[in-house]
Amino acid sequence: MIHQSANIHPDAQVAEDVIIDPFATIEKNTVIESGTWIGSGASIMAGARIGKNCKIHNYAVVSSLPQDLKYKGEETSTIIKNNVIIREFATINKGTSDKFKTEIGAHSVVMAYGHVAHDCIVGEHCIIGNVVQLGGHCIIEDYAIISGLSGAHQFSKIGRHAMVGTASMVLKDVPPYVIAGRNPLSYHGVNSVGLKRRGFTTDQITGIQNAYKQLYFGGLNFSDAVEKIIYEMPQTTERDNIINFIKNSERGIVKALI
């Protein structure tokens, strides 16, 4: 299962059924769990913790050193959960003393030439498109999609079930359930098609749409709009996710296209 030309450190913990193709490198202080495949020329560097049934394609680099001048060699990790796909030439940096880890959630995909910088936390079922570049400390919540050629400023947040359009620059936070696109990045409605595909009911989607209608087109600033949503809309999981995201946003959320 391991090609003779692969370079495997004797201290690496590799499950018996892991497949490692020619010229791959597995460094010390790494764990690779059952069912995972490591493609030709891929590099799994110190601190990597790779779950079950992952596919790490040719020349991807997982757990390389942070591109952060504040990093002083502290022991940190890169956690790749189960069933993650990392495509060709993608790079994922390990954490720093901020979170001590970079993490990719289960069933997520990082497409070719994507970059996930130090201390990013990517949720489950996310899609990081081709050549997407995530700066350090970004948080990408579950089921978010970032389309190809987009970039996210460090410390940016993208909410659950949100979709960021192609070639976008994420300089403000993108709240849950929305579509954001163009430059400057702006709100373009609720991701209703994506929500339907994931089993959201008509009532749930309508509630989300009503919340954003009040937030963006109710004639109030964001703080006052949030308070109005709290007092006038029935409490639901979706409403609370929107409110909590906005209240906890440090960079502020994207505005609507006028």
N, C-alpha and C positions, 0 to 999 in steps of 0.2 A: 504493500500500500504506500510505501515511502520510496521514491526514486533514489537510486544510489548517488545521484549528483546533488541531491538536496543537502543543505548544510543545517543539521539539527544539533543544537547544543545539548549535551548529555543531561543537563538539569531541567530541560523543558519537559513539561507534563503533557504528553500527547496520547489521547485515547487510541486503543489498538486499531480501530477501524477508520481512523482519519486517513484521508488520501492526500499525499503531498507530492506535487509534480516536480519535474526537473528544475534545478537551480533555485528553488525556493530557499529562504533563510528563516530559521526559527531560532531566536535568541534565548538566552537564559531567562529565568523568571517569567515564563509564559505558560499558559494553560490553554489547551485546545481540546474541546469536548467531542463526544461521539458524533459520528455522521458528518463531520465537517470536511470540506475539500479546500485545499490550498493550491492555487494555480501556479503555473510556471513563473519563476522570477519574483513572486510575491515575497514581501519581507514582513515577518511578524516579530516585532521588536519587544524589548524588555518591558514588562508591565502589562502586556496584553492578556486579557481574559476572554477567550472566544467560546461562545456557547455551542449548543448542539445544532447540527444540520445547517451550518452556515456555509456560504459559498464565497470564497475570497479569490477573485479573478486575477489574471496575470498582471504582475508588476504593481499590484496595489501595495501600499505601505500602511501598516497598522501599528499604532503606538510609538511613532517617531517622536523625537524630542520637541517640546513646545517652541514655537517661534515667538518667544516672549523673553525680553531681556531681564525680566524680574525672576525668571526661573533660575534656581541656584542648585539644581541637581537633586532636589528632594525626591523621595521615592513616591511615585504616583502611578496611576494605571489607566488603561483604556479598556472599558468593558463593552463587549459586543454580545448582546443577548442572543437567544435562540432564533434560528431561521432568518438570519440577516444575510442580505446579498450585498457584497461590495464589489463593484465592477472595476474594469481595467484602469490602472494608473490613479485611482483614488488615493487620497492621503488623509489619515486620521491621526492627529497629534494627541499625546497623553496629557493628563491634567497638570496643573501647578498647585501651589499651596492654597489657591482659592477654593477649589472643590476636591482636589486630590484625585480627580478622575475626569475622563471624557467618556460619555456613554451613548451607545446606539441601542434603542429599544427593539424588542422582538418584532420580527416580520417586517422590518424596515429595509429600504433599499438606498444605497448611495451609488449613484450612477457614475459613468466613466469621467475621470478627471475632476470629480468632486473633491472638495476640501472641507474637512470638519476640524476646526482649530481647537486648541486646548480649552478644557473646562466646558465644552458644549454638552448639553443634555438633549438628546434627540429621543422623542417618545416612540411608542409602538405604532407599527403600520404607517410610518412616514415614508415619503418619497423625496429624496434629495436628487434633483435632476442633473443632467449632464453639465459639467463645468460650473456647478453652483459652488460658491465660495462662502463659507460661514466663518465670520470672525470669532475671536475668543469669547467664551462665556455666553454664547447664544443659547436660548431655550426654545426648542421646537416641540410643541405638544402633540399628543397622539393624533394620527390620521392627517396631519398637515402635509401639503404637497407644495414643494418649491420648484417651479419650472426652470428649464435649462437656462444657463448663462446669467442667472441672477446672483446677486451678492447681498449679504446681510452684515451690517455694521456690528462690531463687537457689542455685547450685552443686549442685542435685540431679542425680542420675544415674538413668536408666531403661535397663535392660538390653535386649539384643537379643531380639526376639520376645516381649517382655512386653506385657501389656495392662492399662491402668489404666481402671477403671470410671468411669461418668458421675458428675460432680459430686464428684470426689475431691480431697483436698488432699495433695499430695506433699511431705511434710516429711522423710521418710527415703528412702534410695535403694531402688529397685525392682530386684531382681536379674533376670538373664535367664530367659526362658521361662515366667514365672509370670503369674498373674492377681492383681491387687491391687485392692481396692475398699473402700468404706465409709469412715467417719470415726470414729476415726482410721484412716488407711490401714493395711490389713493383708493378709497373704498369704491367698489363697483357692484355692490349688492351682496345678497346672501348666496352661499354655495348650495343652492337648493337641489341641483342635480346630484351633486356628490352626497348630500344628506339622504336623498331618496335611495340612492344605491346602497347606503349603509343602514337602511331600515328605519330611518326617522319617519314618524307619522306626519300626516298633513297638519294636524293640530300643533305638533312640535315645531314644524317649519314655520307655520304662521306666527307662532309666538316669537320665534327668533326674528322674523321679518318685522313684526310690530316693535320689538325692542330697538332694532336698528333704525327703523323709521323715526322713532322718538329721539334717538341719540343723534342722528345726523340731520334730520329735517324738521325737528320740532321747535326750532327757533331758540334753543337754550344752549348754554355752554355745556361741555361734557359733564362737569361736576353736577350741575343742576339737573341735567337730563338723567343722569344715573339715579339721583334721588327721586325723581318723578317715576322712573321705571320701578324702583323699589316699592313705592307707595301705591302705584296704580295698576301694576301688572301682577297677576297671580304668581306665586312662587313656584318655580320649576327648576330642575337641574340646569337646563339650558340658560334660563335667566340668571341664575346664580353664577354660572361659569362666566357669563359676559360681564356681570357686575364686578366679580372678584378680579378678573383679568384687568379691567380698566382701573380699578382702585389700586392695584399693585404695579401698574405700569410706571416705570421710572423714566422712560424716554418719551412717553406720551404716545397716543395711538394715531394711526393715519387719519387724514381728513377725507371728506367726500369730494369728488370732482365736481366743481361748480361750472 
